[in-house]
Every structure is written in structure tokens, then in C-alpha cells.
Amino acid sequence: MRIVIPIKPLAEAKTRLSAVLSPAERSALAIELLDRALAAALPVAPVSVVTAEESVASRAMSSGAAVIDEIQVAGLNAAADLARDHLRAQGDDAMLLLAGDLPDVTSAALHAVIGQWSAGHAVISPSSDGGVNALALPTDTTFRFAYGQGSFDLHCREAARVGLK
């Protein structure tokens, strides 16, 4: 299992907070949240960060994570597809997609998600707003990612469609 953390370009990070934080503050917050995610994930499993942002890639590599270069930024679903295809080509059999902006993510929580996963299954950790905080699944699936409004229910239906328990 490899943990994958997609990170959008810093100029696009945390835009919902633009009324209270400057662009520089939003970028700094995104970096702080990435650092927290890396600190929680790296002791648990190998980590790859999907990004087009050079400064994020450099920070990830200096922390010990691999980087999947997002040549064309096309959103979270495209980044998830890119990661799955990349990991499958590398021979990784499973991935845990982790939201890069979870302020309280812990190694124990990631161990728990990974501990629930087995071949033929998906583990989908919901967020409080009906989204998804973490999603573990095999890389050899045709699973269609559906991040956005109501993504927890959409991902549960998609898991059933592709035959994942």
C-alpha cells in the first residue's frame, strides 16, 4: 500500500478562505497541512505526492516522499487517476488517497484505514460534509473517482459498480 497525497498548485489552495486569508497566508496554510500529512503518513507506508507545484515537489522529496509530476493540472479526480495509473505501472498493488488538508490526521488513523483494506475491497473514510478524507483501493481497478459534493456516496456506489466490497 502506498499513500498518495494530491496537492493542487499553491495559488489555488484554500480559496474558500480568501475572505480572511491573503494568498500568501493560504499558501502557507496549505504547506503546513501538507507537512502534517507527511509527518503522519511517512511512518506508516511509502508516500507519493501528486503535484505540479515545484516548491511542493521539492518539500515532499526532502521529507522522504516520492513525487508524481502532474504535468497538466486538471483537478483532484484527474490527479487520482494519474496516481493510480503511475502506481500500477510501478507494480504497486494498492493505494490510499489521502486528502492533503486534514489538520488532525494521525499515523494511528492511517494505520487503521490500511488495516481495514484487503484485496477486492475499498476503504472509504467519510468527511463530516459528505466528502472523502481517505480512500484505499487496488490499483488494478477501473474505479472512476468522483471527488466533490457528495463524494462519499458516489465513491461507495462506484466501489460496488467495479465489484469492490
N, C-alpha and C positions, 0 to 999 in steps of 0.2 A: 504494500500500500504506500503510495506517495501522496503527500499532502500538497495541494495546489492552491495558491493564493493569487487570484487575479487582481491586479491593481490598475485602475484607469489612469490616464495622464493627470498629473497633479493640478493642472489648470481646470480640470473638470471635477475635481474631488470636492465632496461635501457641499455642493452648490445649494442644497436646501438651507444651509446656514449662512448664505450670502448676506442676509439682512443684519446679521450680528457679527460676522467674522470677515475680515478682509481676505483677498485672495492668498496673501502670504500666510495668514493665520490658518486658513483652510488647508493649504499645502502642508504646513507644519503639523496640523492635527492628523492628516492622512498618514504622514510619516510616523508619527507617534503610534498610531493604531497599527500600522504595518510592523513596527518594531515589537509591539506587544504580541501580535500574531506570530511573528517569527520566534520570539522567545518561548512561546507556548508550544509551537509546532516542532521546532528543531530537535528537542529532546525525545520526541515521540516517533518520528519517521523522517525519511528523506523529504525535502521540501523543494518545490519549484514555484517560482513567482512568474506569472504571466504579465508582461508589461511592455509598453512601447516607450516608456519613460527611462531615459538613460540614467538619471540620478537614482531612480528606484532600483533599476537593474544593478547598478554598482553597489548600492546599500545591501541588497539581497545577497549578492555574491560575497561581499565582505563579511556577512553574517554566517555564511556557510550554505546558503541555498543556491540551487541551480536557477537559471533563468530561461524561460521560453519567450523568445522575442516575438512580440506581437507587431508584425510588420504593418498591418492595416488595422487600425482601431475601429471596431465595429460593434462594441457593446459586450456585455457580460456573457450572453449566450454564445456569441462567436468565440470569445476567449475560452469558454469551457469546451467548445468543440475543438479548438486548436490544441488545448492541453490534452484532451482525450486522444486525439489523433497522434500527437507527438509522443505521448507516453506509450501508447500501443506500439508505435514503430520502434521504440526503445526496448520493448519487451516487458514493460510494467503491466501487471495484470489488473490492478485496481488503483483507484484514485479517490481521494477525499477532497472535494472542492470546499474551501473554507472562505467565508466572507472575510475580506481584509479589513473590515472596520468594526470588529467586535471589541468593545473596550474591556470586557471581563473574561475573554477566552483564557482557558487554562489547559495545561498539559493533561490534567486528570480528565477534563471533559473530552479532549481529543482521544485519549486512550479509551474512554467509554464508547465513543462513536465507532472507533476502529474495532473494538472488541465485539460490537454487535454485528459487524459485517462478516459475511461469508460468501463464497462463490454462489452465483444465482440470486443474490439479494441486492437490495438497495437500502441504505440507511439514510433517512431524510429527517434532519433536525429542524423543526419549525422555529421561526422567529415569532415574536409576540404580535406582529402585524399581519400574519398570514404568509409571510415570505419564508425563505430558507436560509438558515445560518450555515449549515454544513450538509453536504450530500456525498455519500460514499457509494460507489458503484464500480462494476468491472469496466475495463477499458475496451473490451471487445463487444460492445453493445451499440445499437443504433439509437440509443436514448436521445430524444430531442429535448434539449434544455429549454426551459420556459421561465427564466428569471423575470421578475416584475410583479405587478399586482396579482395577488392570489397564487403565487408560485408554489406554495406548499401543496395545495390541492392539485394543481396542474402536474407537478412532478410525481405525486402519488399515482395519478391516472396514467402518466407516461410510463412509470415503472411497471404497472400492470400490463400496459399495451405491449411492452417488449418482453414480458414474461419474467420480470424480476419480482421476487417476493419482498 
